[in-house]
Amino acid sequence: MELVQSGMVVGLGTGSTAVFAIRRIGLLLHSGQLRDVVGVPTSAAAEAEARTVGIPLIEPELAREVDLTIDGADEVTPGLDLIKGRGGALLREKVVAQASRREVIVVDQSKLSPRLGTHSPLPVEVLRFGWRSQARFLESLGARVELMSGSGGSPFVTDEGNLVLLCSFGPLAAPADLAQGLAARAGIVEHGLFLGLATDLIVAGPGGIERRVRPTSGKPS
């Protein structure tokens, strides 16, 4: 939260980690320690939480650049590449991440991984129409595919009305190549490979809090 300054446009992540940042921003605005901060929620759930704690929200067209986004991740490599999306908000999360000057990821030590796919399946958001054909396509790439479930065991539906397939590839030798192949497939709306987007990583572990910064100057173009 020390990175958040008055006057900023702040991306509000989704999930059990990011919700603490949302609540803290609301508290600091209420106390006057922060002023003129507006939020960009990455999901309907984040928007509802932000409204509850009194954070003003920017228009959904994102007419302004996002100064800083605070979010979580499912898996993080030493180079700060990520798998995200188990919370079902990967599409909006990536839109906001790509629109942000800084993408700050907060995780506990269990999310650290030597290679993406080692511990977490890859969420892939797909259109409802033809979703089984996307599942077959992903299986042809070597994934074990499972339809993500929501409450009561019914299929999880994203804020945009899509489905999410959880794809277990195992450790990915070439995540950039996989990302390119998924992006080229009609019916795949977005995937949870966040490559070259995180600028800062904050890790909580038994030894305390550690901050890491991407070893390049800012995000790649």
N, C-alpha and C positions, 0 to 999 in steps of 0.2 A: 504493500500500500504506500510505501515511501516514494514509489515511482509515480504515483498519481498526483498531479498538481492542479491547482485551480485553473479554470478555463479550458480544460481538456475535453476532447471527445473520447470516451472510454468504451471499448468493446467489452460487453458483459457475457462471459462464457456460460456454458451450461454444465450442470452436474453438481455432484456433492462437494467438490472442492471449490469451484467457482462461486457457489452460492455464498460462501463466507466473505468473499471479496465484495459481492453485491451488497450484503448487509453492512459491511464496514464502510463502504462509500456512502450509503444512506445515513449512517450514524455520523460520519464526519461532515456531511452536508447539513444535517440537522443541528450540529453543534457550532457550525460556522467555521470549522477548521479547513473545509474545502468550500469553494464558491464557483458558481457558473460551470459546473461539470454536467455534461449531458451524456447519456448512455446509449449504446447500440446493442440491444439484446440479440443473442444468437439463437433464441428459441422462444416459443410462447411461454414456456415455464420461466425462463430468465426475465422475460418482459413482465410477467405477473409478479415475480419477486421484486423487481425494480420498482414497480408501481406501489407495491406494499410498503417499501421503505422510503418512498418519496424521491426517487431519482428521476429527473426530467429525461425524456427520451427524444432522440433525434428522429426526423422523418425517415421512413423506411427506404426512401430513394437513395439515401446516403450521399447527399449533395456535398458533404464535407468529408475530408480525409479523417480517418480514425488515428488519434495520436498513440493510443496504447490499448492493447487488448489483454485481458487476464483470463486464462482458461486452463483447463486440465488436459490430460492425455492418457491414453491407455498403454502406450509403450513409447520409450524415448531411447535413442541411440546416443553414443558419445558425441556424434556430430550434430545433435539436436534435430534429427529427423524424427517424425512422429507417426504413430497410428492413433487416430481419433475416430470417434463416432459410435462408441458403445452406448452413449446416451441418446442416440437417434437424431442428433442435430448437426451432423457433419456437413451438410450442404451450406446452411447459414454460417456455421463456424468457419468454413473455408472462405466464403465470400467476405466475411469480416476480417479474417486473417490476412487475406490478400490486399485488403483496403487499409491495413494498419501499418504505421511506421514501425511500431514495435509489437511483437507478439511474445508475451510473457507466459510461460507454461509453469504451472505449479503441480508437483507430484510428490508422492512419497517414494522411498527408495525401491519399493517393489516394482515400480514401473520402468526402472532402468533395464536396458537390454543391450547385448552386444550387436544384435542384428534384428531389424524389424521382422515380425512374424514369429519370433522365438517363443513368446509368451502369449501374445494376443492374436485372435483372428482379425482379419481385415474386414471392416464393415463396408458394404457396397450398396448405395442407395439406387433402387431401380424403379422404373414405372410399373404400376400394377399390370398394365397391358403387356402381355408376353413375358411376365417375370420368370416363368419356368424356362423359357429359352435362354434367358440370361444366366440362370442357374446352370444349365447344361454347358453354356459357353465357359463359365468360370470353372466348372469341373474339368473341361477339356484343357484348361491351363494348369491343372494339378491341384485344385482346391477341393477340400471337403466343405460342402455348402449346407448351411442351415438357415431357415427363415427365422429372423429375430421375432421373438414373442413379446407381447405386451401384457397388460394386466389380464388375469383370468385365462392366460394361455392362448388368447387370440393373437393374430399377427399384429406386430407393432406397425403403426401408421405414422409417418413423419408429419410435421406441420404442413408440408406441401402436398400431403396425400399420397406419398410413395411408400414402398416397402423397403426393408433393409435385409440384405443377405449377409450373414456372417461367414466369411471365407477363411478356412484354415489352410494356409499354404505351407506352414513351417517357415523356418528362417529363409528370408528372401535374399538371394544372391544379387539380384539386379532390380531393386524397387523402382528405379526411374523408368526402366523399360516396361515393367508391369503397369505403372501409372499411365504411360503413353498408350499402351494397348487398351486399357480400360476406358480411357478418355475417347478413344476412337470408336467405341462400340455404341451403336444406337440402342436406346433403352436403358443404358447405364447413365444415371443422372449425375452421380458423383461417387468418389471413393474416398476412403479414410487415410490415404497416404498424404501426409502433410510434409512435403520435402522442401527444405530451404526456406521455410516460413518462420519458424521460431527464432527469435533473436536472443531471448533470455530464458534460462531454466532455473527454477528454484526447487531444490530437493530437500525434503525433510527425512531425516534418518536418525538412528540411535545416537549419533554423534552431534546432532543439532541440525542447523539449517545451512545449506551450501548454495551459493549462487554461481551459475556458469553462464558465460556469454559466447554466442556463436563466434568462432575464430575468424570471421571475415567482417568487413566493414558494412554492416547493415544487411538487409535482405537482398538476394540476387534479383536482377531485373528479369 
